[in-house]
Amino acid sequence: MRVLITGGAGFIGGHLADRFVREGFRVRILDSLEPRVHPHGRPNYLPARAEFVQGDVTDRSVLLCALQGVDIVSHQAAYQDYMPDFSRFLQVNAVATALLFELIIGQRLPVKKVIVASSQAVYGEGQYCCLDHGDFQPLPRSPGQLQRGNWEVSCPLCQGPVQALALEERWHNPYNQYAVSKLAQERTALGLGWLHGIPTVALRYSITQGRRQSLYNRYSGVCRIFCTRALQHLPLMLYEDGHQTRDFVHVDDVVEANMLVLEKEEANGQVFNVGSGCATTILEYARRVLGRIPSLAGIDISSQYRRGDNRHSVSSIDKLKRLGWKPKRGMDEILGDFLEWVESSGGIPASLPDPADEMRAAGVLLSATN
Ligand SMILES: NC(=O)c1ccc[n+]([C@@H]2O[C@H](COP(=O)([O-])OP(=O)(O)OC[C@H]3O[C@@H](n4cnc5c(N)ncnc54)[C@H](O)[C@@H]3O)[C@@H](O)[C@H]2O)c1
């Protein structure tokens, strides 16, 4: 069996490539080596037995060539990060997925299964419950609310406090260009897969962490930024008040989820969350980092915020658990593996620009006025 991994030089794709090679698959990687992710070109962790093709998934002839002789497509390539070129998100994430199916169907390629990497981002600000008015899907918090440093979501009817609910696969509420492109991607893949009899699965990953996370793109976020600042004895800067919650999953668990849905026919045509099932506040995350890298500079609750950030994002993982998967690694393994990898690759590069400066310049990072 031959598998094509798009984005196979990336963080998750690279781990998938290792696993597919170990399982005896012939592996072909198609990756454009985006400079923001790979400023030094092809990473040296790619398995020697994998075939590597440098090219863009939006390029019809490149993608058609990469699909020759392929049984399984693991579609991981994506345009990410806090970038202002909105249309590129749709082109790479949604249009290239349509192109993938156009080629498989139009050229009658004998692809037996497609797995696409979607994201928890499709939930946007998610789903909340008001004790008096029931469940609702909020709009993103308004610029005015954030300017006032009023961080929590409230009930749109009574303005009272609300409870964030674990995100379930039947919901979606995307607003930003990345989230919309990921929903379009999974809908395109599942819809065309169903109509044309190509078994397809979409996995909505939560924030995935572990060895080989890019040290360069802003998307790889909190783990790299906190560890970098702690190693440099700079304060860990928390956005908002640090009580926003997230859900962090280890990359090895994400690989396990991919292998499970590949094997299980019951998974076909469906979307599954892949997360930890646990809420972690950013404040708790910072404390865990400082538990491993003691720094006198401590934590700075900055009252700065990022435009478009969600307040609470924690996925329910019950559906994938029912299929036989469960996460085996927690925050200790995530931080331990990341730091071990940073050390083995010679430490955090000294010349990295501060992502906060870049986001401030791009108008993404703002300050509350009170
Ligand atoms: N890492 C996370 O926390 C996370 C969370 C949710 C969803 N995802 C999704 O998982 C997938 C993998 O993410 P990752 O964290 O490994 O990211 P990554 O940036 O490490 O890897 C993505 C790879 O895709 C390649 N790529 C980008 N545009 C391309 C193009 N047009 N053609 C060919 N290759 C291209 C990049 O060079 C990179 O090697 C993505 O689809 C992403 O949206 C990741």
Ligand as a Chemical Component Dictionary entry (heavy atoms), coordinates in Angstrom:
data_LIG
# 
_chem_comp.id                   LIG 
_chem_comp.type                 NON-POLYMER 
_chem_comp.pdbx_formal_charge   0 
_chem_comp.three_letter_code    LIG 
# 
loop_
_chem_comp_atom.comp_id 
_chem_comp_atom.atom_id 
_chem_comp_atom.alt_atom_id 
_chem_comp_atom.type_symbol 
_chem_comp_atom.charge 
_chem_comp_atom.model_Cartn_x 
_chem_comp_atom.model_Cartn_y 
_chem_comp_atom.model_Cartn_z 
_chem_comp_atom.pdbx_ordinal 
LIG N1  N1  N 0  -0.673 21.619 15.149 1  
LIG C1  C1  C 0  -1.891 21.894 15.585 2  
LIG O1  O1  O 0  -2.058 22.295 16.757 3  
LIG C2  C2  C 0  -3.091 21.698 14.694 4  
LIG C3  C3  C 0  -4.363 21.870 15.261 5  
LIG C4  C4  C 0  -5.477 21.713 14.450 6  
LIG C5  C5  C 0  -5.348 21.334 13.123 7  
LIG N2  N2  N 1  -4.099 21.177 12.601 8  
LIG C6  C6  C 0  -4.002 20.783 11.194 9  
LIG O2  O2  O 0  -3.101 19.699 11.090 10 
LIG C7  C7  C 0  -2.387 19.764 9.857  11 
LIG C8  C8  C 0  -0.897 19.685 10.099 12 
LIG O3  O3  O 0  -0.520 20.770 10.929 13 
LIG P1  P1  P 0  0.942  20.910 11.542 14 
LIG O4  O4  O 0  0.816  21.395 12.922 15 
LIG O5  O5  O -1 1.714  19.669 11.272 16 
LIG O6  O6  O 0  1.490  22.122 10.682 17 
LIG P2  P2  P 0  2.942  22.363 10.032 18 
LIG O7  O7  O 0  2.962  23.784 9.612  19 
LIG O8  O8  O 0  4.011  21.866 10.917 20 
LIG O9  O9  O 0  2.892  21.424 8.746  21 
LIG C9  C9  C 0  2.174  21.764 7.589  22 
LIG C10 C10 C 0  3.039  21.368 6.404  23 
LIG O10 O10 O 0  2.298  21.678 5.223  24 
LIG C11 C11 C 0  3.200  22.255 4.284  25 
LIG N3  N3  N 0  2.415  23.089 3.383  26 
LIG C12 C12 C 0  1.814  24.273 3.658  27 
LIG N4  N4  N 0  1.203  24.745 2.565  28 
LIG C13 C13 C 0  1.420  23.827 1.582  29 
LIG C14 C14 C 0  1.042  23.764 0.222  30 
LIG N5  N5  N 0  0.323  24.731 -0.351 31 
LIG N6  N6  N 0  1.397  22.671 -0.493 32 
LIG C15 C15 C 0  2.136  21.684 0.077  33 
LIG N7  N7  N 0  2.549  21.709 1.363  34 
LIG C16 C16 C 0  2.169  22.766 2.103  35 
LIG C17 C17 C 0  4.187  23.057 5.126  36 
LIG O11 O11 O 0  5.420  23.271 4.435  37 
LIG C18 C18 C 0  4.343  22.155 6.338  38 
LIG O12 O12 O 0  5.434  21.252 6.184  39 
LIG C19 C19 C 0  -2.846 21.044 9.184  40 
LIG O13 O13 O 0  -3.837 20.719 8.247  41 
LIG C20 C20 C 0  -3.439 21.863 10.310 42 
LIG O14 O14 O 0  -4.431 22.753 9.841  43 
LIG C21 C21 C 0  -2.963 21.349 13.357 44 
# 
loop_
_chem_comp_bond.comp_id 
_chem_comp_bond.atom_id_1 
_chem_comp_bond.atom_id_2 
_chem_comp_bond.value_order 
_chem_comp_bond.pdbx_ordinal 
LIG N1  C1  SING 1  
LIG C1  O1  DOUB 2  
LIG C1  C2  SING 3  
LIG C2  C3  SING 4  
LIG C2  C21 DOUB 5  
LIG C3  C4  DOUB 6  
LIG C4  C5  SING 7  
LIG C5  N2  DOUB 8  
LIG N2  C6  SING 9  
LIG N2  C21 SING 10 
LIG C6  O2  SING 11 
LIG C6  C20 SING 12 
LIG O2  C7  SING 13 
LIG C7  C8  SING 14 
LIG C7  C19 SING 15 
LIG C8  O3  SING 16 
LIG O3  P1  SING 17 
LIG P1  O4  DOUB 18 
LIG P1  O5  SING 19 
LIG P1  O6  SING 20 
LIG O6  P2  SING 21 
LIG P2  O7  DOUB 22 
LIG P2  O8  SING 23 
LIG P2  O9  SING 24 
LIG O9  C9  SING 25 
LIG C9  C10 SING 26 
LIG C10 O10 SING 27 
LIG C10 C18 SING 28 
LIG O10 C11 SING 29 
LIG C11 N3  SING 30 
LIG C11 C17 SING 31 
LIG N3  C12 SING 32 
LIG N3  C16 SING 33 
LIG C12 N4  DOUB 34 
LIG N4  C13 SING 35 
LIG C13 C14 SING 36 
LIG C13 C16 DOUB 37 
LIG C14 N5  SING 38 
LIG C14 N6  DOUB 39 
LIG N6  C15 SING 40 
LIG C15 N7  DOUB 41 
LIG N7  C16 SING 42 
LIG C17 O11 SING 43 
LIG C17 C18 SING 44 
LIG C18 O12 SING 45 
LIG C19 O13 SING 46 
LIG C19 C20 SING 47 
LIG C20 O14 SING 48 
# 
